[in-house]
Amino acid sequence: MGLLHWFIFAYLSSEVDWCEDNFQHSEVIAEYYNTISNVSFFLLLPTLLYLNHQYVQQRPFSAYSLAIMLLLVGTFSTYYHVTLSYVGQMLDELAILWTLALKYVLWFPKCYFPGFIKNRYDLVAAFRWAETLHWTCLLHINFWMALILLELPCKTNLSPLLFPRCSNPRVHRIAAFMVMWWVLAISCWLSDRWFCGFWQRINFCYLHSFWHLLISIALLYCCPLFIYFDVVHEIPSFEPELEYWPSDSWPIALPYLALRKSYKRC
């Protein structure tokens, strides 16, 4: 039992080995580019908090809870790709799972819950966390199945019922860019996993590192959308406006949420 305990912490004890060659650029880092690409998660946090500072002031618990989870995702992903250990793999996948669950807990509109619980926040929270625990147990049974079932659908877990009711063209534009970055990111993840032999033949084994970068960009579009609808449903005293930094006129700009005082809700 003691040997098994130490084995799960050992280098290369993970059952998953990504396409990048191990220890090619460093004697202590198993997958060099897959490791350093995690810097995107650490840059993502201050960017989101700074751009959406008005929302952070109104919803500090939601904002900082998500920031902590994204920090854990970046930290555990770094540890995983440095060691390719079984523990690193489990921590990485659990951090992703619980980040998705936290987004669901914090931002899924209560109006879409059944009538008998939608006005009872304690029941809503209990229902959400029960579902989270269910998927956590499933992750221990077959974490790849859980990852596919959770991660791919979660890219569009913003209810499609919202969009026909929303006439804001900026919402549609940001949603379109978000989906584009999600698709590119997932394509890199799947391609690195399924077509590794082809990428090795052409000596380009870095698509998983592109996954880290692209998923971070997708989150820069995804999070403002989630908080936009959170404000619409849960903070009626404010009118949310989606803006772009540094300017709307720039061809490449980052979306963020600005809050304006509202005295009526349309």
C-alpha positions in Angstrom: 0.0 0.0 0.0 2.9 2.3 0.8 4.4 1.6 -2.6 1.1 2.3 -4.4 0.8 5.6 -2.4 4.2 6.8 -3.7 3.6 5.4 -7.2 0.7 7.7 -7.9 3.0 10.7 -7.3 5.8 9.3 -9.5 6.8 10.9 -12.8 5.0 9.3 -15.8 2.5 7.4 -13.5 -0.4 9.0 -15.3 -2.4 6.8 -17.7 -2.4 9.7 -20.2 0.6 10.8 -22.1 0.1 13.7 -24.5 1.7 13.9 -27.9 4.6 16.1 -27.0 7.9 14.2 -26.4 8.8 13.8 -22.8 11.9 15.4 -21.3 13.0 16.7 -24.7 13.8 20.3 -23.5 14.3 19.7 -19.8 15.4 17.0 -17.4 12.7 17.9 -14.8 9.8 19.0 -17.0 8.1 16.1 -18.7 6.2 18.1 -21.3 7.9 21.5 -21.7 5.5 23.4 -24.0 2.4 21.9 -22.4 3.7 23.2 -19.1 4.7 26.8 -20.0 1.5 27.3 -22.0 -0.3 27.3 -18.7 0.9 30.8 -18.1 -2.2 31.8 -20.1 -4.4 30.9 -17.0 -2.3 33.1 -14.7 -2.7 36.0 -17.2 -6.4 35.3 -17.6 -7.2 36.0 -13.9 -6.0 39.6 -13.5 -7.4 40.4 -17.0 -10.9 39.3 -16.2 -10.9 40.8 -12.7 -9.6 44.2 -14.0 -11.9 44.5 -17.0 -15.0 43.5 -15.1 -14.2 45.3 -11.9 -17.7 46.8 -11.6 -19.2 43.3 -11.5 -16.5 42.2 -9.0 -17.7 45.0 -6.7 -21.3 43.8 -6.9 -20.5 40.0 -6.8 -17.2 39.6 -5.0 -17.9 36.1 -3.9 -18.8 34.9 -7.4 -15.9 36.7 -9.0 -13.2 35.7 -6.6 -14.5 32.1 -6.2 -14.2 31.6 -9.9 -10.7 33.4 -9.9 -9.5 30.9 -7.3 -10.8 27.9 -9.2 -9.1 29.1 -12.4 -5.9 29.7 -10.5 -6.1 26.1 -9.3 -6.7 24.9 -12.8 -3.6 26.6 -14.0 -1.6 25.4 -11.0 -2.7 21.8 -11.2 -2.3 21.7 -15.0 1.2 22.9 -14.6 2.0 20.3 -12.0 0.4 17.6 -14.2 2.4 18.4 -17.3 5.6 18.8 -15.3 5.3 15.3 -13.8 2.7 13.4 -15.8 1.8 11.8 -12.5 -1.5 10.1 -11.7 -2.1 12.6 -8.8 -1.4 15.5 -11.2 -3.9 14.1 -13.7 -6.6 13.7 -11.1 -6.0 17.2 -9.6 -6.1 18.7 -13.1 -9.3 17.0 -14.1 -11.0 17.7 -10.8 -10.1 21.3 -10.9 -11.7 21.6 -14.3 -14.8 19.8 -13.2 -15.3 21.9 -10.1 -14.7 25.1 -12.0 -17.5 24.1 -14.4 -19.7 23.2 -11.5 -19.0 26.5 -9.8 -20.0 28.4 -12.9 -23.2 26.4 -13.0 -23.8 27.1 -9.3 -23.1 30.8 -9.5 -24.5 31.8 -12.9 -27.2 29.4 -14.1 -30.4 31.5 -13.9 -32.8 30.4 -11.2 -35.8 31.2 -13.5 -35.0 28.0 -15.5 -35.4 25.8 -12.4 -38.7 24.0 -11.6 -41.3 26.3 -10.0 -41.2 24.4 -6.6 -37.5 25.3 -6.0 -36.8 28.5 -8.1 -37.7 30.8 -5.2 -35.8 28.7 -2.6 -32.2 29.5 -2.9 -31.2 26.8 -0.4 -33.0 24.1 -2.5 -31.4 25.5 -5.7 -27.9 25.4 -4.2 -28.5 21.9 -2.8 -29.7 20.7 -6.3 -26.7 22.2 -8.0 -24.2 20.7 -5.6 -25.8 17.3 -5.6 -25.4 17.2 -9.4 -21.8 18.3 -9.0 -21.1 15.5 -6.5 -22.8 13.1 -8.9 -20.4 14.1 -11.7 -17.4 14.0 -9.3 -18.2 10.3 -8.5 -18.5 9.6 -12.2 -15.1 11.2 -12.8 -13.5 8.6 -10.5 -15.2 5.8 -12.4 -14.2 6.9 -15.9 -12.7 10.4 -15.9 -12.4 10.5 -19.7 -16.1 9.8 -20.2 -16.8 12.5 -17.6 -14.5 15.0 -19.4 -16.2 14.4 -22.7 -19.7 14.6 -21.3 -19.0 17.6 -19.2 -16.4 19.6 -21.0 -17.8 19.5 -24.6 -21.4 20.2 -23.7 -20.4 22.8 -21.2 -19.0 24.9 -24.0 -22.6 25.7 -24.9 -24.2 25.4 -21.5 -25.5 29.0 -21.9 -29.2 28.1 -22.4 -30.2 28.5 -26.1 -33.5 29.9 -24.9 -31.7 33.1 -23.8 -30.5 34.1 -27.3 -33.9 34.4 -29.1 -35.0 36.6 -26.3 -31.9 38.8 -26.5 -31.8 41.4 -29.2 -28.5 42.9 -28.2 -26.2 42.4 -31.2 -23.1 42.5 -29.0 -24.3 39.5 -27.1 -24.6 37.6 -30.4 -21.2 38.8 -31.6 -19.5 37.8 -28.4 -21.3 34.5 -28.3 -20.2 33.8 -31.9 -16.5 34.6 -31.1 -16.8 32.4 -27.9 -18.0 29.4 -29.9 -15.3 30.0 -32.5 -12.6 29.9 -29.9 -14.2 26.9 -28.1 -14.3 24.9 -31.4 -10.7 25.7 -32.2 -9.6 24.8 -28.6 -11.5 21.5 -28.6 -10.3 20.7 -32.1 -6.7 21.0 -30.8 -7.4 18.9 -27.7 -9.0 16.1 -29.7 -6.5 16.3 -32.6 -3.6 16.0 -30.2 -5.2 13.0 -28.5 -6.5 11.1 -31.5 -4.0 11.9 -34.3 -0.8 12.0 -32.4 0.9 9.7 -34.9 0.3 12.1 -37.7 1.6 15.1 -35.7 4.7 13.2 -34.7 5.4 12.3 -38.3 5.5 16.0 -39.3 7.3 16.9 -36.0 4.5 19.2 -34.7 3.4 17.8 -31.3 2.3 21.0 -29.6 -1.5 21.1 -30.1 -2.2 20.5 -26.4 -0.3 23.6 -25.6 -2.5 25.4 -28.1 -5.5 24.1 -26.3 -4.3 25.9 -23.1 -3.9 29.2 -25.0 -7.2 28.9 -27.0 -9.3 27.9 -24.0 -8.0 30.9 -22.1 -9.0 33.2 -24.9 -12.5 31.5 -25.1 -12.9 32.2 -21.4 -12.2 35.9 -22.0 -15.4 35.8 -24.1 -17.4 33.3 -22.1 -17.1 34.9 -18.7 -18.5 38.4 -19.8 -21.5 36.6 -21.3 -22.2 34.6 -18.2 -22.0 37.7 -16.0 -24.1 39.7 -18.4 -27.0 37.2 -18.0 -26.3 37.0 -14.3 -26.8 40.8 -14.0 -29.9 40.6 -16.2 -31.6 38.0 -14.1 -30.2 38.7 -10.6 -29.3 42.4 -10.3 -32.2 44.3 -11.8 -31.0 47.6 -10.3 -28.2 47.7 -12.9 -28.4 47.6 -16.7 -25.5 45.6 -18.1 -23.6 46.8 -21.2 -21.0 44.8 -23.1 -18.0 47.0 -24.0 -14.7 46.3 -25.6 -11.2 47.1 -24.4 -9.2 49.0 -25.4 -11.8 50.3 -27.9 -14.9 49.2 -29.9 -13.1 50.3 -33.1 -10.2 48.0 -32.7 -10.3 44.9 -34.9 -9.1 42.8 -31.9 -10.5 43.8 -28.5 -11.5 42.1 -25.3 -15.1 42.2 -24.1 -16.0 43.2 -20.6 -19.2 44.2 -18.7 -20.0 47.7 -17.7 -22.8 48.4 -15.2 -25.2 51.3 -15.5 -27.8 52.3 -13.0 -31.3 51.3 -14.1 -34.6 52.4 -12.5 -36.7 50.0 -14.4 -36.3 46.6 -16.0 -37.6 46.0 -19.5 
